[in-house]
Amino acid sequence: MTQHASDTTEKLRPATTSWRARVTLAVLVVVAGVTIWVTNSFLTDRFTANTRNRAELRLALYSGNLLSELRRNAIVPQLLAKDPELIGALNSQDFSSSTARLISFVDEIGAASLLMLDETGRTVAATDRTRLGTLYREQEFFINALRSNVTLFTTAKDETGAYRFIYSRRLESGGATLGVIAVEVDLHKFERAWAGISDAVLVADSEGTIILSSEPRWRGLTEAEALSRQPALGAIERAIKVTADWAQDPADAYLRGEAVMRMGARIPFRGWQMTSFTSYAGVREKVNAVLALEIMGFAILLALGFYVLGRKSALRMALFQRESVELRGLNQRLQREIAERERMQQSLEVAEQSLAQSSKLAALGEMSAAVSHELNQPLAAMKTYLAGAQLLVKRNRPDEALTSFQRIDDLIERMGAITKQLKSYARKGGDEFHVVDMGEAVASALSMMEPQLRQRQVRISKIVPTDPVRVMGDRVRIEQVMINLLRNALDATESVADPEIEILLAAGETATLTVRDNGPGIEDLNNLFEPFFTTKQPGEGVGLGLAISSGIVSDLGGRLTARNGDGQGAVFEVQLPILNEDIEAAE
């Protein structure tokens, strides 16, 4: 009971361990998911705030630089308008050295270009010599400068779509207008600088028109118009970006299909506004880097967990395979043993049948003496009756002769029965059963054993009921069993001074034939009916008589048993189903 409980515990322990391991892995997966979600939310908010702060700082820096450039160039027209050489050149109409003088100023000022126009709007001096002689009489910066005595700022759009930023001021001498000095401010250098950064930057005037931008195609548009001009795949890219930014706050705007952060700042110059668009890609990259480390850590833990489970499963599988191999080997050995036993059983059955027939043929020789004796007596009697009948016929006594002939006929029938019994015993018994009188079978067996019984002084005691004791069976095989029992009893009494054999036939619920001897008895009752078991000397028997007899009795539905007597000797009992009157009437 303890061993069984231990085996049950050993079987339940792997299942319990496997269940606990699976629960642990499930908990680890849940913890990993929660940790990744919390980390993503926290880091996204934190990195977004940092990005927004940096964008504000950059925007303040850009607007400050732009304003500084504008203010630095605003003072230049006022200074040049008081230059005596430029005023003298306009008065004398000698501009041979004016261009060189402007060129000498442009490097110091850092302006895009310097122009000096006469009162007709013709360019008389310029840092860009290709523009000499060009008329600007209809340009806004020229017209407004002539109408005012202060420095004016004008924004003009050229034929390429780019904006020009010009400070202009009227040149006077003695109250008379001589011309206009114009200073082009180089604000496009900021566009070139912005092109090298990841943010998109634009500057809009007081009307909302974009005049500077890191995207040249935005110039002249409003901010809404610029953002609406998405590429052909912008909508698809936008959907992909929204899906990728699953833990991010709603985007301020979308630029080229990408969610961006919008930052705006006011430039204290003519109502200008500067706006920057910062991508969330940097935020996602930083967050994803941290999440990748966390996911890798949890993946390693999960891999270790699965490795442990796989290792245990592999060990159990190896154990099961080894047990399966052992069971298959055991099964193969059992199959070989069963096949060998079946072959031995078949061989044994063939040997038993052959030996049974041989035993019957061997017994035939023993019975021949009894049969010869039985035949000699009728033959002698027939000879006597025949001689008497001849004598009676000669004496004309035919009636008495017929009586002798009748006796001769009876003797012939007796001889026929004897020879018929001899022939039937020489053949193998069939499966067809007939009614057999056990008393007659006992008498026949004794008559066949008469020669052996006469060779020794053995007292035979026979008790047979007066009423017939009938069974269904094969008489030849029943007599064979009786002869084997009588022969064994005869052999068992060889060493006894007064040999005695008792034969008892009784009728009750079964027909019981008992053969008792006064020999030394049986030493090994367990193996008595086993084939080839014998207590006789070598050459005197093969040990198949009782085995064959037991098989015959079993085939007839009965049983053959053996025991030692109370005093001495052995007792064999043959029990066969008795044929009662009802069954006999039905037959």
C-alpha positions, 0 to 999 in steps of 0.5 A, a space after each residue: 500500500 505504501 509503495 503504491 502511494 509512493 508511485 502515485 505521488 511520483 506520478 502526480 509530482 511532474 504534473 504539479 510541477 508542470 502546472 506551477 511552471 506554466 502559471 509562473 510563465 503566464 504571470 511573467 507574461 502578464 507582468 511583462 505586458 504591464 511593465 512595457 505598457 507603463 514604461 511606454 506611457 511614462 517614457 513617452 510623456 517624459 521624452 515628449 516634454 523634453 522634445 517640446 522644451 528643446 523645440 521651444 529653445 531652438 525656436 527662440 534661438 532661430 527667432 532671435 538670430 532672425 531678429 538680430 539680422 534684421 536689426 543689424 541691417 536696418 541701420 545700414 541705409 541710414 548710414 549710407 544715405 549720409 555718405 558724401 561720396 555717394 551723394 557727390 556721385 549722384 550730384 556729379 553723375 560720376 559713378 565710376 567709383 560708386 560700385 567699388 565703394 558699395 562692394 567695400 561696404 557689403 563684406 563689412 555689413 554682411 548684406 546680400 547686396 547693395 543698390 544705389 538708384 537715381 531719382 528715375 529708378 535706374 541702378 547706378 551702383 550695385 555690388 552685383 554688377 550684372 544689375 547695373 542699369 536695371 530699372 526699379 521705378 515701379 518696385 514698391 521699395 523704390 516708390 515708398 522710399 521716395 515718398 518717405 524720409 525714413 528707412 523703410 522695409 519692403 518684402 518683394 517676391 521675385 520671378 523664382 518665387 523667393 522673397 527679397 527683404 529690402 531696407 530702402 532710404 531716400 538720398 537727399 542733398 540741399 532738400 532735393 531728392 537725388 536717389 534711393 539706397 537699397 540694402 537687401 537682407 540675406 535671410 535665406 541663409 537661415 533657410 539654408 541652415 534650417 535645411 540641415 535639421 530634422 525640424 520643419 521651420 517657417 516664418 509667416 508675415 502679419 497676413 499669414 503668408 509664408 515668406 521663409 521656410 525650410 520647405 521652399 515649396 511652402 513660400 507664398 502659402 498659408 500654414 494650413 495650405 502648406 500642411 494640406 499639400 501631402 504627397 500621394 501616399 501621405 494618407 497611407 503613411 499617416 495611418 501607418 504612423 498613427 498605428 506605430 505611435 500607439 502610446 502617443 498623445 494626439 499629434 499636433 499636425 501631420 507633415 508628410 504623413 508623419 505626426 509632428 509637434 507644432 511650436 509657434 513663437 512671435 517675432 517682434 518685427 512687423 507682426 511676423 510669426 515663426 513656427 516649427 514642426 518637430 517629429 515624434 520619431 526621436 521620442 519613439 526611438 528613445 522609448 523603443 530603445 528602452 522598451 527593446 531592452 525591457 522586452 529583451 530581458 523578459 524574452 530572456 526570462 521567458 526563454 529560460 522558462 521555456 528552456 527549463 520546461 523543455 528540458 523537463 519535457 525532454 527528460 520525461 520524453 527520454 524516460 518514456 522512450 526508454 520505458 517504451 523501448 524496454 516494454 517493446 523488448 519485453 513484448 518481443 520476448 514475450 511474443 517469442 516465448 508465446 510463439 515457442 510455447 505454441 510450437 512446443 504445444 503443437 509438437 507436444 500434441 502431435 507427439 501425444 497423438 503419435 505416442 497414443 497410437 503407438 501405445 495402442 499398437 504396443 498394447 496390441 501386441 500384448 492383447 494378441 496373446 489374450 486374443 489368441 487364447 480366446 480364439 484357440 478355445 473356440 477353435 478347439 471347441 468347434 473341432 470337437 463339435 464338428 467331429 461329433 456332428 459328423 458322427 451324428 450324421 453318420 448315425 442318422 441323428 440329424 436333429 442332434 447334429 443341428 444342435 452341434 452346428 448351432 453351437 459352432 455358429 455361436 462360437 464363430 460369432 464370438 470369434 468375430 467379436 474378438 477379431 472386431 474388437 482387435 481391429 477397432 482397437 488398432 485404429 484411432 478413436 473417432 469423435 463419434 460417441 455411443 452409449 457405452 456400458 462401463 461394466 462391459 468395458 471393464 470386462 473387456 479390458 480385463 479379458 485383454 489384460 488376461 495374458 499379463 495377469 496370468 503371468 503373475 499371481 495377482 488377486 483381482 477384486 472386482 465390484 460391478 453393479 448388476 444394473 448397467 452403468 452407461 455413459 456416452 463416449 468412445 468404448 475403445 478409448 474408455 477401454 484404453 484408459 482402463 487398460 493403462 490404469 490396470 497396467 500401472 497398477 500391475 507394474 506398481 505391485 511388482 515389488 509386493 509379496 501379495 499383489 492385489 488390485 481392486 476394481 470398483 464401479 459405482 453409479 451415482 451423480 457420475 459413473 465412477 471407476 476406481 482402481 486401487 493397488 497395494 503398491 508403494 504409492 505415489 511420491 509426486 502427485 503434482 506432476 503425475 499427469 504431466 507428459 513424460 513424467 514417469 517413475 519407471 526405469 529407463 526403457 520401461 516407459 515414456 511417461 505418457 500413459 497417464 497424460 494420455 488417459 487424462 486427456 481422453 477422460 477430459 475429452 469425454 467430459 470427465 476427470 481423472 484423479 489420483 491419490 494415495 490410499 489410507 494404508 498403502 498403494 495408489 488410488 485412481 478414479 475415473 469420473 464420467 457423466 452418467 447417462 440417465 434414463 431421460 437422456 437415454 430415452 431422448 437418444 
